[in-house]
């Protein structure tokens, strides 16, 4: 639940207020701890996929420094995997750019969902947080802060930082390991598959309601059926249809049933 910050004025019997710096820091610190506890289980999967990304960059012909630079600047694994073959074959950079943009169109939806929570911040801070916004943050942030909390900024920065920053560090660490040890790690280890299994283990407990189950089933089915679409557009289509299915089921269900877990 959202923590209370007090409604008294700054001088009311020494009570903390939302504008009291000490209270604000405590709220953000508590939110950070909550975010870390919620998302820490994703770190092994992110680390594993970072290793796969680093190996792929080196094996595509990029130098160590080019690979490190791409890992730091292009924080989007699906885009990296999509453009590496294009870079290896020497296609024009404009084609590479538009390919990466199409592959990552889902981030436009992610940003639109999170933006109202941070509209009180200056633009440069919103750009900063937008860089770290991704799949993991969208798995946890809307659960903690639904649209009903728009206009209530307390705790959001701390929670967002906790579910984004450790994942970024894990990705960079994994990518660096993959870049430096690409020739030493055999492909038979199937590190990427291990990362996928770790993400599945995280996703199953989160599918605790009928709307969530509907979204998972629809998005998973569409992703498989649309696998042949170019530029990995099947992922975008699966995400849009999965979200639509979840919202539709949520509206059709009686209020009482919305809160009941599918395993109850």
Secondary structure as a PSIPRED ss2 file (coil, helix, strand):
# PSIPRED VFORMAT (PSIPRED V4.0)

   1 X C   1.000  0.000  0.000
   2 X C   1.000  0.000  0.000
   3 X C   1.000  0.000  0.000
   4 X C   1.000  0.000  0.000
   5 X C   1.000  0.000  0.000
   6 X C   1.000  0.000  0.000
   7 X C   1.000  0.000  0.000
   8 X C   1.000  0.000  0.000
   9 X C   1.000  0.000  0.000
  10 X C   1.000  0.000  0.000
  11 X C   1.000  0.000  0.000
  12 X C   1.000  0.000  0.000
  13 X C   1.000  0.000  0.000
  14 X C   1.000  0.000  0.000
  15 X C   1.000  0.000  0.000
  16 X C   1.000  0.000  0.000
  17 X C   1.000  0.000  0.000
  18 X C   1.000  0.000  0.000
  19 X C   1.000  0.000  0.000
  20 X C   1.000  0.000  0.000
  21 X H   0.000  1.000  0.000
  22 X H   0.000  1.000  0.000
  23 X H   0.000  1.000  0.000
  24 X H   0.000  1.000  0.000
  25 X H   0.000  1.000  0.000
  26 X H   0.000  1.000  0.000
  27 X H   0.000  1.000  0.000
  28 X H   0.000  1.000  0.000
  29 X H   0.000  1.000  0.000
  30 X H   0.000  1.000  0.000
  31 X H   0.000  1.000  0.000
  32 X H   0.000  1.000  0.000
  33 X H   0.000  1.000  0.000
  34 X H   0.000  1.000  0.000
  35 X H   0.000  1.000  0.000
  36 X H   0.000  1.000  0.000
  37 X H   0.000  1.000  0.000
  38 X H   0.000  1.000  0.000
  39 X H   0.000  1.000  0.000
  40 X H   0.000  1.000  0.000
  41 X H   0.000  1.000  0.000
  42 X H   0.000  1.000  0.000
  43 X H   0.000  1.000  0.000
  44 X H   0.000  1.000  0.000
  45 X H   0.000  1.000  0.000
  46 X H   0.000  1.000  0.000
  47 X H   0.000  1.000  0.000
  48 X H   0.000  1.000  0.000
  49 X H   0.000  1.000  0.000
  50 X H   0.000  1.000  0.000
  51 X H   0.000  1.000  0.000
  52 X H   0.000  1.000  0.000
  53 X H   0.000  1.000  0.000
  54 X H   0.000  1.000  0.000
  55 X H   0.000  1.000  0.000
  56 X H   0.000  1.000  0.000
  57 X H   0.000  1.000  0.000
  58 X H   0.000  1.000  0.000
  59 X H   0.000  1.000  0.000
  60 X C   1.000  0.000  0.000
  61 X C   1.000  0.000  0.000
  62 X C   1.000  0.000  0.000
  63 X C   1.000  0.000  0.000
  64 X H   0.000  1.000  0.000
  65 X H   0.000  1.000  0.000
  66 X H   0.000  1.000  0.000
  67 X H   0.000  1.000  0.000
  68 X H   0.000  1.000  0.000
  69 X H   0.000  1.000  0.000
  70 X H   0.000  1.000  0.000
  71 X H   0.000  1.000  0.000
  72 X H   0.000  1.000  0.000
  73 X H   0.000  1.000  0.000
  74 X C   1.000  0.000  0.000
  75 X C   1.000  0.000  0.000
  76 X C   1.000  0.000  0.000
  77 X H   0.000  1.000  0.000
  78 X H   0.000  1.000  0.000
  79 X H   0.000  1.000  0.000
  80 X H   0.000  1.000  0.000
  81 X H   0.000  1.000  0.000
  82 X H   0.000  1.000  0.000
  83 X H   0.000  1.000  0.000
  84 X H   0.000  1.000  0.000
  85 X H   0.000  1.000  0.000
  86 X H   0.000  1.000  0.000
  87 X H   0.000  1.000  0.000
  88 X H   0.000  1.000  0.000
  89 X H   0.000  1.000  0.000
  90 X C   1.000  0.000  0.000
  91 X C   1.000  0.000  0.000
  92 X C   1.000  0.000  0.000
  93 X H   0.000  1.000  0.000
  94 X H   0.000  1.000  0.000
  95 X H   0.000  1.000  0.000
  96 X H   0.000  1.000  0.000
  97 X H   0.000  1.000  0.000
  98 X H   0.000  1.000  0.000
  99 X H   0.000  1.000  0.000
 100 X H   0.000  1.000  0.000
 101 X H   0.000  1.000  0.000
 102 X H   0.000  1.000  0.000
 103 X H   0.000  1.000  0.000
 104 X C   1.000  0.000  0.000
 105 X C   1.000  0.000  0.000
 106 X H   0.000  1.000  0.000
 107 X H   0.000  1.000  0.000
 108 X H   0.000  1.000  0.000
 109 X H   0.000  1.000  0.000
 110 X H   0.000  1.000  0.000
 111 X H   0.000  1.000  0.000
 112 X H   0.000  1.000  0.000
 113 X H   0.000  1.000  0.000
 114 X H   0.000  1.000  0.000
 115 X H   0.000  1.000  0.000
 116 X H   0.000  1.000  0.000
 117 X H   0.000  1.000  0.000
 118 X H   0.000  1.000  0.000
 119 X C   1.000  0.000  0.000
 120 X C   1.000  0.000  0.000
 121 X C   1.000  0.000  0.000
 122 X C   1.000  0.000  0.000
 123 X H   0.000  1.000  0.000
 124 X H   0.000  1.000  0.000
 125 X H   0.000  1.000  0.000
 126 X H   0.000  1.000  0.000
 127 X H   0.000  1.000  0.000
 128 X H   0.000  1.000  0.000
 129 X H   0.000  1.000  0.000
 130 X H   0.000  1.000  0.000
 131 X H   0.000  1.000  0.000
 132 X H   0.000  1.000  0.000
 133 X C   1.000  0.000  0.000
 134 X C   1.000  0.000  0.000
 135 X H   0.000  1.000  0.000
 136 X H   0.000  1.000  0.000
 137 X H   0.000  1.000  0.000
 138 X H   0.000  1.000  0.000
 139 X H   0.000  1.000  0.000
 140 X H   0.000  1.000  0.000
 141 X H   0.000  1.000  0.000
 142 X H   0.000  1.000  0.000
 143 X H   0.000  1.000  0.000
 144 X H   0.000  1.000  0.000
 145 X C   1.000  0.000  0.000
 146 X C   1.000  0.000  0.000
 147 X H   0.000  1.000  0.000
 148 X H   0.000  1.000  0.000
 149 X H   0.000  1.000  0.000
 150 X C   1.000  0.000  0.000
 151 X C   1.000  0.000  0.000
 152 X C   1.000  0.000  0.000
 153 X C   1.000  0.000  0.000
 154 X C   1.000  0.000  0.000
 155 X C   1.000  0.000  0.000
 156 X H   0.000  1.000  0.000
 157 X H   0.000  1.000  0.000
 158 X H   0.000  1.000  0.000
 159 X H   0.000  1.000  0.000
 160 X H   0.000  1.000  0.000
 161 X H   0.000  1.000  0.000
 162 X H   0.000  1.000  0.000
 163 X H   0.000  1.000  0.000
 164 X H   0.000  1.000  0.000
 165 X H   0.000  1.000  0.000
 166 X H   0.000  1.000  0.000
 167 X H   0.000  1.000  0.000
 168 X H   0.000  1.000  0.000
 169 X H   0.000  1.000  0.000
 170 X H   0.000  1.000  0.000
 171 X H   0.000  1.000  0.000
 172 X H   0.000  1.000  0.000
 173 X H   0.000  1.000  0.000
 174 X H   0.000  1.000  0.000
 175 X H   0.000  1.000  0.000
 176 X H   0.000  1.000  0.000
 177 X H   0.000  1.000  0.000
 178 X H   0.000  1.000  0.000
 179 X H   0.000  1.000  0.000
 180 X H   0.000  1.000  0.000
 181 X C   1.000  0.000  0.000
 182 X C   1.000  0.000  0.000
 183 X C   1.000  0.000  0.000
 184 X C   1.000  0.000  0.000
 185 X C   1.000  0.000  0.000
 186 X C   1.000  0.000  0.000
 187 X H   0.000  1.000  0.000
 188 X H   0.000  1.000  0.000
 189 X H   0.000  1.000  0.000
 190 X C   1.000  0.000  0.000
 191 X H   0.000  1.000  0.000
 192 X H   0.000  1.000  0.000
 193 X H   0.000  1.000  0.000
 194 X H   0.000  1.000  0.000
 195 X H   0.000  1.000  0.000
 196 X H   0.000  1.000  0.000
 197 X H   0.000  1.000  0.000
 198 X H   0.000  1.000  0.000
 199 X H   0.000  1.000  0.000
 200 X H   0.000  1.000  0.000
 201 X H   0.000  1.000  0.000
 202 X H   0.000  1.000  0.000
 203 X H   0.000  1.000  0.000
 204 X H   0.000  1.000  0.000
 205 X H   0.000  1.000  0.000
 206 X H   0.000  1.000  0.000
 207 X C   1.000  0.000  0.000
 208 X C   1.000  0.000  0.000
 209 X C   1.000  0.000  0.000
 210 X H   0.000  1.000  0.000
 211 X H   0.000  1.000  0.000
 212 X H   0.000  1.000  0.000
 213 X H   0.000  1.000  0.000
 214 X H   0.000  1.000  0.000
 215 X H   0.000  1.000  0.000
 216 X H   0.000  1.000  0.000
 217 X H   0.000  1.000  0.000
 218 X H   0.000  1.000  0.000
 219 X H   0.000  1.000  0.000
 220 X H   0.000  1.000  0.000
 221 X H   0.000  1.000  0.000
 222 X H   0.000  1.000  0.000
 223 X H   0.000  1.000  0.000
 224 X H   0.000  1.000  0.000
 225 X H   0.000  1.000  0.000
 226 X C   1.000  0.000  0.000
 227 X C   1.000  0.000  0.000
 228 X C   1.000  0.000  0.000
 229 X C   1.000  0.000  0.000
 230 X H   0.000  1.000  0.000
 231 X H   0.000  1.000  0.000
 232 X H   0.000  1.000  0.000
 233 X H   0.000  1.000  0.000
 234 X H   0.000  1.000  0.000
 235 X H   0.000  1.000  0.000
 236 X H   0.000  1.000  0.000
 237 X H   0.000  1.000  0.000
 238 X H   0.000  1.000  0.000
 239 X H   0.000  1.000  0.000
 240 X H   0.000  1.000  0.000
 241 X H   0.000  1.000  0.000
 242 X H   0.000  1.000  0.000
 243 X H   0.000  1.000  0.000
 244 X H   0.000  1.000  0.000
 245 X H   0.000  1.000  0.000
 246 X H   0.000  1.000  0.000
 247 X H   0.000  1.000  0.000
 248 X H   0.000  1.000  0.000
 249 X H   0.000  1.000  0.000
 250 X H   0.000  1.000  0.000
 251 X H   0.000  1.000  0.000
 252 X H   0.000  1.000  0.000
 253 X C   1.000  0.000  0.000
 254 X C   1.000  0.000  0.000
 255 X H   0.000  1.000  0.000
 256 X H   0.000  1.000  0.000
 257 X H   0.000  1.000  0.000
 258 X H   0.000  1.000  0.000
 259 X C   1.000  0.000  0.000
 260 X C   1.000  0.000  0.000
 261 X C   1.000  0.000  0.000
 262 X C   1.000  0.000  0.000
 263 X C   1.000  0.000  0.000
 264 X C   1.000  0.000  0.000
